[in-house]
Amino acid sequence: MTDLALATHTELTFAERILAALRQELPRHPQARDPLVVAAVGDLQVRLAAARALQRASATEDGPVRQIQARLAADSARQLADELQREWLDGTPAPRSPGPAPRALKRLLGEHHLTITD
């Protein structure tokens, strides 16, 4: 497993754990039916599904582009999960994954799209 794949897996595991906790705790929360709460949980589900799809695609392709895309999608899901955890659960911040920072990955992906065509 590459560094990017390990970081992607770590972030997705964290986000999925938070989603499961939200599903368990939110029905007891007074704002459980608030449209903004429902939308935020739905947004997390969509981000997780997108990251998982990109993760599967990166496993079948050799190029680094799909791995970078999967890592960025996983980071997006982790960030939202972290916000939701702090707001509605216990207030513990999300762990940062090892590997390159998302800013560096965005730069690499941008450079790839500027210099190489798929």
C-alpha positions as CSV (number, residue, x, y, z in Angstrom):
1,M,0.0,0.0,0.0
2,T,1.5,3.4,-1.0
3,D,1.7,6.3,1.3
4,L,-1.2,8.0,-0.5
5,A,-3.3,4.8,-0.3
6,L,-2.6,4.4,3.4
7,A,-3.5,8.1,4.1
8,T,-6.7,7.7,2.0
9,H,-7.7,4.6,3.8
10,T,-7.0,6.2,7.2
11,E,-9.1,9.3,6.4
12,L,-12.0,7.2,5.0
13,T,-12.0,5.0,8.0
14,F,-12.2,8.0,10.3
15,A,-15.0,9.6,8.2
16,E,-17.0,6.3,8.1
17,R,-16.7,5.9,11.9
18,I,-18.0,9.4,12.4
19,L,-20.9,8.8,10.0
20,A,-21.8,5.6,11.9
21,A,-21.7,7.5,15.2
22,L,-23.8,10.3,13.8
23,R,-26.4,7.8,12.6
24,Q,-26.5,6.4,16.1
25,E,-26.5,9.6,18.1
26,L,-28.5,12.1,16.0
27,P,-31.9,10.5,16.4
28,R,-31.6,11.4,20.1
29,H,-30.5,14.9,19.3
30,P,-33.2,17.7,19.3
31,Q,-32.1,18.9,15.9
32,A,-32.2,15.5,14.2
33,R,-34.9,16.6,11.8
34,D,-33.4,20.0,11.0
35,P,-32.9,20.3,7.2
36,L,-29.4,21.6,7.7
37,V,-28.4,18.6,9.8
38,V,-29.9,16.2,7.3
39,A,-28.1,18.0,4.5
40,A,-24.8,17.9,6.3
41,V,-25.0,14.1,7.0
42,G,-26.1,13.6,3.4
43,D,-23.1,15.6,2.2
44,L,-20.8,13.4,4.2
45,Q,-22.4,10.3,2.7
46,V,-21.9,11.7,-0.8
47,R,-18.2,12.7,-0.1
48,L,-17.5,9.2,1.3
49,A,-19.1,7.5,-1.7
50,A,-17.1,9.7,-4.1
51,A,-13.9,9.0,-2.3
52,R,-14.5,5.3,-2.2
53,A,-15.2,5.2,-5.9
54,L,-12.0,7.1,-6.6
55,Q,-10.1,4.8,-4.3
56,R,-11.4,1.8,-6.2
57,A,-10.4,3.4,-9.5
58,S,-6.9,4.2,-8.1
59,A,-6.4,0.6,-7.2
60,T,-6.9,-0.5,-10.8
61,E,-4.7,2.2,-12.5
62,D,-1.0,2.6,-12.2
63,G,-0.9,6.4,-12.5
64,P,-0.6,8.7,-9.6
65,V,-3.5,11.0,-10.7
66,R,-6.3,8.7,-9.4
67,Q,-4.4,8.2,-6.1
68,I,-4.1,11.9,-5.7
69,Q,-7.8,12.4,-6.6
70,A,-8.8,9.7,-4.1
71,R,-6.6,11.2,-1.4
72,L,-8.1,14.7,-1.9
73,A,-11.7,13.3,-1.9
74,A,-10.9,11.4,1.3
75,D,-9.5,14.5,2.9
76,S,-12.7,16.4,2.0
77,A,-14.7,13.7,3.7
78,R,-12.5,13.7,6.7
79,Q,-12.7,17.5,7.1
80,L,-16.5,17.4,7.0
81,A,-16.6,14.5,9.4
82,D,-14.3,16.4,11.8
83,E,-16.6,19.4,11.7
84,L,-19.7,17.3,12.3
85,Q,-18.0,15.4,15.1
86,R,-17.0,18.6,16.9
87,E,-20.5,20.1,16.4
88,W,-22.7,17.2,17.3
89,L,-20.6,14.5,19.0
90,D,-17.7,14.7,21.5
91,G,-15.6,17.6,20.3
92,T,-12.4,15.5,19.5
93,P,-10.5,16.8,16.5
94,A,-9.8,14.5,13.5
95,P,-6.4,12.8,13.3
96,R,-4.2,14.1,10.5
97,S,-3.0,11.4,8.1
98,P,0.6,10.8,7.2
99,G,1.8,11.7,3.8
100,P,1.8,14.8,1.7
101,A,-0.5,17.7,2.7
102,P,-3.6,18.2,0.6
103,R,-2.3,21.6,-0.6
104,A,0.8,19.8,-2.1
105,L,-1.4,17.2,-3.7
106,K,-3.7,19.9,-5.3
107,R,-0.6,21.5,-6.7
108,L,0.7,18.2,-8.2
109,L,-2.7,17.5,-9.7
110,G,-3.0,20.9,-11.2
111,E,0.5,20.6,-12.7
112,H,-0.4,17.3,-14.1
113,H,-3.5,18.7,-15.8
114,L,-1.6,21.7,-17.1
115,T,1.3,19.7,-18.6
116,I,0.0,16.2,-19.5
117,T,-3.2,15.1,-21.2
118,D,-4.9,11.9,-20.1
